[in-house]
């Protein structure tokens, strides 16, 4: 009896498939299962040969896309075996080391350092040690967290802040101390007016002036400063509102919603206490006049501004570029 031609062709293709073929996965999930395919129809040796950076896993069954989908949906992935069951040959990169947990090699955040004592991070937070800062930076690489200076983060003054190299201590708009490099400016930009009532040759010149002065120098409005400026004589960008007062006569501020977490309590020039710089800015938007931070901490014997004390305005996100 002769078999039809089509079954014979299918049988030939099955027999032609390598006996050790399977699926290569980019990594193993919990419970010894995999869900992210790296390559199909490969043997374990071929799969695991390129797994030096992120140890891959392999499964012996060569499944089609439909079967893989149902494995993911019904059982959380396909049963698989880790390529690296030891840390031999596994490179994890700076700030990370390889450990074997549950029979699998993993790269974990584990910064090695000898320095002991509190340090200030570039996020304005104090960490109990440099190692703790590096571990947090490893877990949240998108935040670009680095060491700002040794010792606890300072507020309201640069006294005691030791900046390395060519960096200088500068107070941001929240009166937090940071170490900043005063860069040189090449070509002059479009003139801008700062809150000190002076015209600067572009944003770079403004940042350099703030760095040399040692304190934030916010932008009042774009274009040269206007004598006796008022909100009728200046133009603000989208999502901004003009408030009157200060050395520049008027300035543009962002009036968006504030997040739930307050960073630093401030005493405003209106002698009111605000839970954050954002709340202070929003109060200025609501009142229509300038409110500047006087010092960190509460004002003495004056009213505190709570989250419900200022009307919420849905304009735009608050401008968070406050360092210079």
TAMOJO-V241946 format. One record per residue. N is the residue number from 1. RES is the residue in one small letter. D_LAST is the distance of its C-alpha to the last C-alpha in Angstrom with 2 decimals. Layout:
# TAMOJO-V241946
{{N & RES & D_LAST} {N & RES & D_LAST}}
This chain:
# TAMOJO-V241946
{{1 & x & 87.89} {2 & x & 85.12} {3 & x & 81.51} {4 & x & 79.72} {5 & x & 77.56} {6 & x & 74.20} {7 & x & 74.49} {8 & x & 75.46} {9 & x & 72.35} {10 & x & 70.09} {11 & x & 71.95} {12 & x & 71.39} {13 & x & 67.64} {14 & x & 67.38} {15 & x & 69.44} {16 & x & 67.30} {17 & x & 64.06} {18 & x & 63.20} {19 & x & 64.42} {20 & x & 61.23} {21 & x & 58.88} {22 & x & 56.27} {23 & x & 52.65} {24 & x & 49.60} {25 & x & 46.62} {26 & x & 42.95} {27 & x & 43.05} {28 & x & 44.99} {29 & x & 44.17} {30 & x & 45.45} {31 & x & 49.21} {32 & x & 49.94} {33 & x & 49.30} {34 & x & 47.38} {35 & x & 45.98} {36 & x & 43.89} {37 & x & 46.25} {38 & x & 45.49} {39 & x & 48.90} {40 & x & 52.39} {41 & x & 55.80} {42 & x & 54.81} {43 & x & 56.38} {44 & x & 54.70} {45 & x & 54.71} {46 & x & 52.99} {47 & x & 50.45} {48 & x & 49.47} {49 & x & 49.38} {50 & x & 45.82} {51 & x & 44.36} {52 & x & 42.62} {53 & x & 39.00} {54 & x & 39.65} {55 & x & 43.21} {56 & x & 45.11} {57 & x & 48.22} {58 & x & 51.52} {59 & x & 54.24} {60 & x & 57.82} {61 & x & 58.50} {62 & x & 57.72} {63 & x & 56.75} {64 & x & 56.09} {65 & x & 53.02} {66 & x & 54.93} {67 & x & 55.97} {68 & x & 52.46} {69 & x & 51.18} {70 & x & 53.81} {71 & x & 53.11} {72 & x & 49.44} {73 & x & 50.37} {74 & x & 53.27} {75 & x & 52.58} {76 & x & 48.88} {77 & x & 49.44} {78 & x & 52.03} {79 & x & 53.45} {80 & x & 52.18} {81 & x & 52.29} {82 & x & 49.34} {83 & x & 49.50} {84 & x & 48.19} {85 & x & 49.86} {86 & x & 48.65} {87 & x & 45.51} {88 & x & 47.45} {89 & x & 45.63} {90 & x & 42.63} {91 & x & 39.23} {92 & x & 36.25} {93 & x & 33.33} {94 & x & 30.73} {95 & x & 30.19} {96 & x & 33.27} {97 & x & 36.97} {98 & x & 40.18} {99 & x & 42.36} {100 & x & 45.60} {101 & x & 45.74} {102 & x & 48.65} {103 & x & 50.13} {104 & x & 47.06} {105 & x & 44.50} {106 & x & 40.91} {107 & x & 37.53} {108 & x & 35.59} {109 & x & 32.29} {110 & x & 33.26} {111 & x & 30.94} {112 & x & 32.95} {113 & x & 31.45} {114 & x & 32.85} {115 & x & 29.98} {116 & x & 30.60} {117 & x & 28.30} {118 & x & 25.16} {119 & x & 21.90} {120 & x & 18.33} {121 & x & 17.22} {122 & x & 13.99} {123 & x & 14.55} {124 & x & 14.31} {125 & x & 18.12} {126 & x & 20.71} {127 & x & 23.54} {128 & x & 26.95} {129 & x & 27.13} {130 & x & 25.67} {131 & x & 28.42} {132 & x & 27.39} {133 & x & 23.82} {134 & x & 25.35} {135 & x & 27.83} {136 & x & 25.29} {137 & x & 23.35} {138 & x & 26.79} {139 & x & 27.64} {140 & x & 24.44} {141 & x & 23.61} {142 & x & 21.67} {143 & x & 18.88} {144 & x & 18.22} {145 & x & 18.22} {146 & x & 18.29} {147 & x & 18.59} {148 & x & 15.51} {149 & x & 17.75} {150 & x & 21.30} {151 & x & 22.15} {152 & x & 21.07} {153 & x & 17.46} {154 & x & 16.64} {155 & x & 15.51} {156 & x & 14.98} {157 & x & 15.39} {158 & x & 14.89} {159 & x & 18.66} {160 & x & 20.45} {161 & x & 17.62} {162 & x & 19.02} {163 & x & 16.82} {164 & x & 19.08} {165 & x & 19.50} {166 & x & 17.09} {167 & x & 14.03} {168 & x & 12.55} {169 & x & 11.55} {170 & x & 8.19} {171 & x & 8.27} {172 & x & 6.15} {173 & x & 7.45} {174 & x & 10.62} {175 & x & 11.02} {176 & x & 11.37} {177 & x & 11.35} {178 & x & 10.22} {179 & x & 11.53} {180 & x & 9.51} {181 & x & 11.50} {182 & x & 10.77} {183 & x & 12.40} {184 & x & 14.79} {185 & x & 14.91} {186 & x & 18.37} {187 & x & 19.45} {188 & x & 17.83} {189 & x & 16.65} {190 & x & 17.41} {191 & x & 16.43} {192 & x & 13.84} {193 & x & 13.85} {194 & x & 10.98} {195 & x & 11.83} {196 & x & 13.14} {197 & x & 15.79} {198 & x & 15.25} {199 & x & 15.51} {200 & x & 13.56} {201 & x & 15.27} {202 & x & 13.23} {203 & x & 9.85} {204 & x & 10.10} {205 & x & 10.97} {206 & x & 8.09} {207 & x & 5.65} {208 & x & 8.62} {209 & x & 9.11} {210 & x & 6.09} {211 & x & 7.38} {212 & x & 10.79} {213 & x & 10.51} {214 & x & 9.43} {215 & x & 7.44} {216 & x & 4.48} {217 & x & 5.71} {218 & x & 6.42} {219 & x & 9.00} {220 & x & 12.47} {221 & x & 14.62} {222 & x & 15.59} {223 & x & 17.97} {224 & x & 18.62} {225 & x & 18.52} {226 & x & 21.89} {227 & x & 23.84} {228 & x & 24.61} {229 & x & 22.73} {230 & x & 23.89} {231 & x & 23.46} {232 & x & 26.54} {233 & x & 25.09} {234 & x & 21.80} {235 & x & 21.52} {236 & x & 19.20} {237 & x & 18.91} {238 & x & 20.94} {239 & x & 20.24} {240 & x & 18.44} {241 & x & 20.04} {242 & x & 19.94} {243 & x & 19.88} {244 & x & 21.14} {245 & x & 20.20} {246 & x & 17.64} {247 & x & 17.47} {248 & x & 17.01} {249 & x & 20.10} {250 & x & 18.86} {251 & x & 15.87} {252 & x & 15.68} {253 & x & 14.73} {254 & x & 15.61} {255 & x & 18.66} {256 & x & 19.65} {257 & x & 21.46} {258 & x & 20.04} {259 & x & 21.18} {260 & x & 23.85} {261 & x & 22.02} {262 & x & 20.10} {263 & x & 17.37} {264 & x & 17.20} {265 & x & 19.29} {266 & x & 17.80} {267 & x & 19.69} {268 & x & 18.80} {269 & x & 19.57} {270 & x & 22.66} {271 & x & 23.87} {272 & x & 23.89} {273 & x & 22.78} {274 & x & 20.79} {275 & x & 20.92} {276 & x & 17.31} {277 & x & 14.13} {278 & x & 15.62} {279 & x & 18.85} {280 & x & 17.38} {281 & x & 15.86} {282 & x & 19.25} {283 & x & 21.11} {284 & x & 19.44} {285 & x & 20.55} {286 & x & 23.99} {287 & x & 24.46} {288 & x & 23.13} {289 & x & 21.43} {290 & x & 18.05} {291 & x & 17.48} {292 & x & 14.70} {293 & x & 14.61} {294 & x & 16.77} {295 & x & 17.11} {296 & x & 17.58} {297 & x & 21.07} {298 & x & 23.55} {299 & x & 24.42} {300 & x & 27.86} {301 & x & 30.72} {302 & x & 28.82} {303 & x & 28.84} {304 & x & 26.85} {305 & x & 25.38} {306 & x & 26.74} {307 & x & 26.21} {308 & x & 29.07} {309 & x & 28.16} {310 & x & 26.05} {311 & x & 27.58} {312 & x & 26.16} {313 & x & 25.13} {314 & x & 25.46} {315 & x & 23.17} {316 & x & 20.73} {317 & x & 18.43} {318 & x & 15.43} {319 & x & 12.09} {320 & x & 10.62} {321 & x & 7.35} {322 & x & 5.61} {323 & x & 3.79} {324 & x & 0.00}}
